[in-house]
Amino acid sequence: MTYCVALRLKEGLVFVSDTRTNAGVDHISSFRKLFSFGVENERFMAVQTAGNLATTQAVIAHLKHQIAAKIEPNLYSVATMFEAAELVGQCLRKVIKNIADSPEQESLYGCSIILGGQISGQETELYNIYSQGNFIKATVDTPYFQIGEIKYGKPIMDRALNFYTSLDEALRCSLISFDSTIRSNVSVGMPLDVLVYPVDSLKVPQGKRVFDDDPYFQNISKQWSDTLKKGLQILPEPTADYFN
């Protein structure tokens, strides 16, 4: 399993993905699930994947091949982010149909993909793309998407985030949502891949891989745990009727 989160905010885009694909007593594997594409000063795009690993790797391979072979359209030639989302959705449907022996088996190879980015002269956009190839777009009211094991980190995101949250605060919130998820679900694990894209920069960010021993991640993880404990202690005591 996996956990990925992507945010479209007034100041830019934030992407965070874990790298765990299998979890068990004797089998844990790690694969990258956050991929960046772009042409400096012209466009930037990021793709996050969750679900069947064979499907997601094939989709990424096809997208890279289209660019390298200059097959039209590709992520470097589409005119809008909407067209990019359509392209990724079509690629995803094609991969699943090629793998599955029958329509009934298609669900076995399903996955989810998040695509976000910016093309010069246009606004940043963020899309959640489903196995069927259709997609939805992030809005001011719904500024972020999660795929994979979303339930542990979602309450934190819902309480703390909105479209006008700064990139700094949004990144902190996203990392805390991963800390909470990792603590509660063995199928999500370190290291994490992080990309932060400031709006209109049109640069392809180098990104950062966050390991278990990362000092900043360890620091905010500890502070978050301490804050929760202190917050619980200062809450009003339950009234007597709760114990009747």
C-alpha positions in Angstrom: 0.0 0.0 0.0 1.0 3.6 0.0 0.1 7.1 1.0 0.4 10.2 -1.2 -0.8 13.8 -0.6 -0.8 16.7 -3.0 -1.9 20.3 -2.3 -2.7 23.2 -4.6 -2.5 26.4 -2.6 -2.4 30.1 -3.4 1.4 30.1 -3.0 2.1 26.9 -5.0 2.0 23.1 -4.9 3.2 20.6 -2.3 3.7 16.8 -3.1 4.6 14.2 -0.5 4.7 10.4 -1.1 6.0 7.4 0.9 8.0 4.7 -0.8 6.6 1.4 0.7 4.9 -1.0 -1.6 4.8 -4.3 0.4 4.6 -4.8 4.1 4.8 -8.0 6.2 6.9 -9.8 8.7 9.6 -10.7 6.3 8.9 -8.7 3.1 9.2 -4.9 2.8 9.9 -3.2 -0.5 10.5 0.4 -1.5 9.8 2.1 -4.8 9.5 5.8 -5.8 6.0 7.0 -6.3 6.6 10.7 -7.0 7.9 11.6 -10.4 8.7 15.1 -11.9 8.6 16.3 -15.4 9.3 19.7 -16.8 11.0 22.2 -19.1 12.7 25.0 -17.2 10.9 28.4 -17.5 8.1 26.7 -19.6 6.3 24.0 -17.5 6.5 21.8 -14.5 4.5 18.6 -13.7 4.5 16.1 -10.9 2.9 12.6 -10.9 2.1 10.5 -7.8 1.0 6.9 -8.0 -0.8 4.5 -5.7 -2.2 1.0 -6.3 -1.0 -1.9 -8.5 2.8 -1.4 -8.9 3.0 -3.1 -12.3 0.3 -0.7 -13.6 1.8 2.5 -12.2 5.3 1.6 -13.4 4.0 0.9 -16.9 2.1 4.3 -16.9 5.2 6.2 -15.9 7.3 4.3 -18.5 4.8 5.1 -21.2 4.8 8.8 -20.3 8.6 9.0 -20.4 8.7 7.1 -23.7 6.3 9.5 -25.3 8.5 12.4 -24.3 11.8 10.7 -25.4 10.4 9.4 -28.7 8.5 12.7 -29.3 5.2 10.9 -29.7 2.4 13.4 -29.9 0.8 14.3 -27.6 3.1 14.1 -24.6 3.5 15.9 -21.3 5.9 18.3 -22.9 3.7 19.2 -25.9 0.2 19.5 -24.4 -1.1 23.0 -24.3 -2.9 22.8 -20.9 -2.9 20.9 -17.6 -6.3 19.6 -18.5 -4.9 18.0 -21.7 -2.1 16.5 -19.5 -4.7 15.0 -17.2 -6.6 13.6 -20.2 -3.3 12.1 -21.6 -2.4 10.4 -18.3 -6.0 9.1 -17.9 -5.9 7.6 -21.5 -2.5 6.1 -20.8 -3.8 4.5 -17.6 -6.8 3.0 -19.3 -4.7 1.6 -22.1 -2.2 0.0 -19.7 -5.0 -1.7 -17.7 -6.8 -2.9 -20.8 -3.5 -4.4 -22.1 -2.8 -6.2 -18.8 -6.2 -7.5 -17.9 -7.5 -10.6 -19.6 -11.1 -9.6 -19.3 -13.1 -6.5 -18.1 -13.8 -8.4 -14.9 -10.1 -8.5 -14.1 -9.5 -4.8 -14.6 -10.2 -4.0 -11.0 -7.2 -6.2 -10.0 -4.8 -3.8 -11.8 -6.4 -0.6 -10.7 -4.5 2.4 -9.3 -4.9 6.1 -8.6 -2.8 8.9 -9.9 -2.4 12.5 -8.9 -1.1 15.0 -11.5 -0.2 18.6 -10.7 1.8 21.4 -12.2 1.8 24.6 -14.2 2.3 25.6 -17.8 3.6 29.1 -18.5 0.9 31.7 -18.6 -1.6 29.5 -16.8 -2.6 28.8 -13.2 -1.4 25.8 -11.2 -3.7 22.9 -11.4 -4.1 19.6 -9.6 -6.0 16.5 -10.7 -7.0 13.2 -9.1 -7.1 10.5 -11.9 -9.0 7.3 -11.4 -8.4 3.8 -13.0 -11.3 4.5 -15.4 -9.3 7.4 -16.8 -11.6 10.1 -15.6 -10.5 12.7 -13.1 -11.5 15.5 -10.8 -9.8 18.9 -10.3 -8.8 20.5 -7.0 -10.5 23.8 -6.2 -10.2 26.6 -3.7 -12.8 24.8 -1.5 -11.0 21.4 -1.9 -7.3 22.3 -2.3 -5.8 18.9 -1.7 -6.0 15.2 -2.7 -4.9 12.0 -1.0 -4.5 8.5 -2.5 -3.7 5.3 -0.8 -4.0 5.0 3.0 -5.7 8.3 3.5 -7.7 7.8 6.7 -5.0 8.4 9.3 -3.7 11.6 7.9 -7.0 13.1 6.6 -8.3 14.5 10.0 -5.1 16.5 10.3 -5.3 17.9 6.8 -9.0 18.7 7.2 -8.5 20.7 10.4 -5.4 22.6 9.5 -5.4 23.3 5.7 -7.1 25.7 3.4 -6.3 27.3 0.0 -4.5 30.2 1.7 -2.3 28.2 3.9 1.4 29.1 3.4 3.7 26.5 1.7 5.8 26.3 4.9 2.8 25.5 7.1 1.3 23.2 4.5 4.5 21.2 4.3 4.6 20.8 8.1 1.0 19.7 8.1 1.6 17.2 5.3 4.7 15.7 7.1 2.7 15.4 10.3 -0.1 13.6 8.4 2.6 11.1 7.3 4.0 10.7 10.8 0.5 9.9 12.1 -0.1 7.4 9.2 3.2 5.7 9.6 2.6 5.2 13.3 -0.8 3.6 12.7 -0.3 1.6 9.5 2.7 -0.7 8.7 1.9 -0.5 4.9 3.1 3.1 4.8 6.8 3.8 5.5 9.9 5.8 5.1 11.7 7.2 3.2 9.4 10.0 2.0 9.8 12.0 -1.3 8.9 15.7 -1.1 8.5 18.3 -3.8 7.6 22.0 -3.2 6.8 24.2 -6.2 6.3 28.0 -5.7 3.6 29.4 -8.0 4.9 30.9 -11.3 8.5 29.8 -10.6 8.4 27.5 -13.6 11.4 25.6 -12.2 11.6 21.8 -11.8 12.3 21.4 -8.0 15.1 19.0 -7.1 13.0 17.6 -4.2 14.1 15.9 -1.1 14.1 12.4 0.2 13.4 12.2 3.9 14.8 9.2 5.8 14.1 7.9 9.3 17.0 9.8 10.8 16.2 13.2 9.2 16.7 15.7 12.0 13.8 18.0 11.0 11.3 15.1 10.6 12.3 13.6 13.9 12.0 17.0 15.6 8.5 17.8 14.4 7.4 14.2 15.1 8.4 14.5 18.7 7.0 18.0 19.1 3.7 16.9 17.6 3.5 13.9 20.0 4.3 16.1 23.0 1.8 18.8 21.9 -1.0 16.2 21.6 -0.2 14.8 25.1 -0.1 18.3 26.6 -3.3 19.3 24.8 -5.1 16.2 26.2 -4.0 17.1 29.7 -5.3 20.7 29.6 -8.7 19.8 28.2 -11.6 20.2 30.7 -12.3 17.2 32.8 -15.5 15.3 31.9 -18.5 16.1 34.0 -19.8 13.6 36.6 -22.7 12.5 34.4 -20.3 10.8 32.0 -19.5 8.3 34.7 -23.1 7.5 35.7 
